[in-house]
Amino acid sequence: MNRSSNEKKVSDVVLPRILHYLRVIQQLARSNMTTISSEELSKIANISAFQIRKDLANFGKFGQPGTGYDVSNLKRYLLDVIGTKEMCNIGLVGVGNLGSALLNYKGFDEEGLQFVAAFDKEESKIGKLCGNVIVEHINNLKESVQKNNVHIGIIAVSANNAQMVADKLIEAGIFSILNFAPTIVSTPKEITVRDVDLSNELKALRYFTAVNK
Amino acid sequence: MNRSSNEKKVSDVVLPRILHYLRVIQQLARSNMTTISSEELSKIANISAFQIRKDLANFGKFGQPGTGYDVSNLKRYLLDVIGTKEMCNIGLVGVGNLGSALLNYKGFDEEGLQFVAAFDKEESKIGKLCGNVIVEHINNLKESVQKNNVHIGIIAVSANNAQMVADKLIEAGIFSILNFAPTIVSTPKEITVRDVDLSNELKALRYFTAVNK
């Protein structure tokens, strides 16, 4: 998980846009487009051309006046910036509907992300194959996380159990947590937690819908 | 979906923080806390106290020097800002693992969000109850969206089918789309699309993990 090729730190604010550009550029590359102007990119990505030029200018000179960005160069560079060369091992806790959906999601592998372990407390789920992993009892978490060299822990349990799971992940040596439980987990400073709050996404959408009407 | 009580527009940048504060404040209210300082709020929310004071100052005076924010007042005000008084009707397309997980998610109702329709193209799924709705054939989408007064459409199909589904939702009169497919959908300007890209969340987490190590 070391970053050797590019140590320049992208801020928390810019990174989501970089990932969004990468998504667009990967799609363009699949459609065999070779160049794209910042204006065209702006339309597809729904981000202003000014913002795009500013964000990409931080990483050196890509755009050619008059011809635009070279799609394959830009793709290679963005992939390098966010460092997807090494596989990242993921462990998931909570094999309910959402957990199963994540374990079965097809798009992670090609992005250098792989599930290597999954945990639940319900006996009926233990030993079952879900996606590419066999569900283990949560009591095995520490041992399994260390054995499988898990880098990122995903919390997909209910709000009530999220803090307990976060504590177990941290105790097992995990520094990075993606939390899907609709609650805030308390963690020491050195732990990075990202919350994916699905109802907040809907609320944000509703807010903008209501405002725009 | 009209906003009468508070027409002040929260920006796209600030809104996720407002929703995050609301999540924290709701949690504090459930724990029967009555007041909280911006410093304590900062620790729990993992956002600087300066940023919190700045964000909340936009909405009038809440904090009392020395005593902090009144939890129940702040909760009521934040709920008012994001306008959760009216129920928002949601229609979902794609009843796979992720779609089922969303339909069965317990937390939406109390947030004023409710699923009123779900669609799939697979005959085996049509007519089955999932969460609180009966899955309909995607060919019924337009009729059902209008009959059920759907405000927000969720795309939970594969990347290949996402554009087709977006087109159908828009044709049915939907202006707000939450897209879980790992692809960019093209829509007219008046349509609001929010992308939830789960692999981007993991990539962001990996990026920060790698940088911090």
Contacts between the chains, C-beta under 8 A, distances in Angstrom:
chain1	res1	chain2	res2	distance
A	1	B	206	7.4
A	1	B	209	6.1
A	1	B	210	4.9
A	1	B	213	5.9
A	2	B	210	6.7
A	2	B	213	6.6
A	3	B	210	4.6
A	3	B	211	6.3
A	7	B	211	7.9
A	9	B	211	5.4
A	10	B	207	7.0
A	12	B	208	7.6
A	15	B	204	5.4
A	15	B	207	6.2
A	15	B	208	7.9
A	16	B	200	7.0
A	16	B	204	6.7
A	19	B	197	7.1
A	19	B	200	4.2
A	19	B	203	5.8
A	19	B	204	6.4
A	20	B	195	7.4
A	20	B	197	7.8
A	20	B	200	7.4
A	23	B	182	7.1
A	23	B	183	7.3
A	23	B	184	6.2
A	23	B	197	6.6
A	23	B	200	7.1
A	24	B	184	5.5
A	27	B	183	6.2
A	27	B	184	6.0
A	44	B	184	6.0
A	44	B	186	7.0
A	45	B	184	7.0
A	46	B	193	7.3
A	82	B	203	5.8
A	82	B	206	7.9
A	82	B	207	5.2
A	83	B	206	7.3
A	83	B	207	6.4
A	83	B	210	5.6
A	84	B	203	6.9
A	88	B	202	7.3
A	88	B	206	4.8
A	90	B	202	6.8
A	96	B	101	7.4
A	97	B	97	7.2
A	97	B	100	5.4
A	97	B	101	3.5
A	97	B	104	5.1
A	97	B	105	7.6
A	98	B	98	7.7
A	98	B	101	4.1
A	98	B	105	7.4
A	100	B	97	5.4
A	100	B	101	7.3
A	101	B	96	7.4
A	101	B	97	3.5
A	101	B	98	4.1
A	101	B	100	7.4
A	101	B	101	4.7
A	102	B	198	6.9
A	104	B	97	5.1
A	105	B	97	7.7
A	105	B	98	7.4
A	105	B	198	6.8
A	105	B	199	7.8
A	107	B	159	7.5
A	107	B	182	4.8
A	107	B	199	5.5
A	108	B	199	5.5
A	108	B	202	7.1
A	111	B	199	4.9
A	111	B	202	7.7
A	111	B	203	6.5
A	113	B	199	6.2
A	113	B	202	5.1
A	113	B	203	7.2
A	113	B	206	7.4
A	151	B	206	7.0
A	151	B	209	6.4
A	152	B	202	6.5
A	152	B	205	5.6
A	152	B	206	6.6
A	152	B	209	6.9
A	158	B	106	8.0
A	159	B	107	7.6
A	175	B	209	6.1
A	175	B	212	7.6
A	175	B	213	7.8
A	176	B	205	5.0
A	176	B	206	7.3
A	176	B	208	7.2
A	176	B	209	4.2
A	177	B	205	7.8
A	178	B	201	5.9
A	178	B	202	6.3
A	178	B	205	5.6
A	182	B	23	7.1
A	182	B	107	4.8
A	183	B	23	7.4
A	183	B	27	6.3
A	184	B	23	6.2
A	184	B	24	5.4
A	184	B	27	6.0
A	184	B	44	6.0
A	184	B	45	7.0
A	186	B	44	6.9
A	192	B	205	6.5
A	192	B	208	5.2
A	192	B	209	6.2
A	192	B	212	6.8
A	193	B	46	7.2
A	194	B	201	5.9
A	194	B	204	6.5
A	194	B	205	5.2
A	195	B	20	7.3
A	195	B	23	8.0
A	196	B	196	7.4
A	196	B	198	7.2
A	196	B	201	5.6
A	197	B	19	7.1
A	197	B	20	7.7
A	197	B	23	6.6
A	198	B	102	6.9
A	198	B	105	6.8
A	198	B	196	7.2
A	199	B	105	7.8
A	199	B	107	5.4
A	199	B	108	5.5
A	199	B	111	4.9
A	199	B	113	6.2
A	200	B	16	7.0
A	200	B	19	4.2
A	200	B	20	7.4
A	200	B	23	7.1
A	201	B	178	5.8
A	201	B	194	5.9
A	201	B	196	5.6
A	202	B	88	7.3
A	202	B	90	6.8
A	202	B	108	7.1
A	202	B	111	7.7
A	202	B	113	5.1
A	202	B	152	6.4
A	202	B	178	6.3
A	203	B	19	5.8
A	203	B	82	5.8
A	203	B	84	6.9
A	203	B	111	6.5
A	203	B	113	7.3
A	204	B	15	5.3
A	204	B	16	6.7
A	204	B	19	6.4
A	204	B	194	6.5
A	205	B	152	5.6
A	205	B	176	5.0
A	205	B	177	7.8
A	205	B	178	5.6
A	205	B	192	6.5
A	205	B	194	5.2
A	206	B	1	7.5
A	206	B	82	7.9
A	206	B	83	7.3
A	206	B	88	4.8
A	206	B	113	7.4
A	206	B	151	7.0
A	206	B	152	6.5
A	206	B	176	7.3
A	207	B	10	7.0
A	207	B	15	6.2
A	207	B	82	5.2
A	207	B	83	6.4
A	208	B	12	7.6
A	208	B	15	7.9
A	208	B	176	7.2
A	208	B	192	5.2
A	209	B	1	6.1
A	209	B	151	6.4
A	209	B	152	6.9
A	209	B	175	6.2
A	209	B	176	4.2
A	209	B	192	6.2
A	210	B	1	4.9
A	210	B	2	6.7
A	210	B	3	4.7
A	210	B	83	5.6
A	211	B	3	6.3
A	211	B	7	8.0
A	211	B	9	5.5
A	212	B	175	7.6
A	212	B	190	8.0
A	212	B	192	6.8
A	213	B	1	5.9
A	213	B	2	6.7
A	213	B	175	7.8
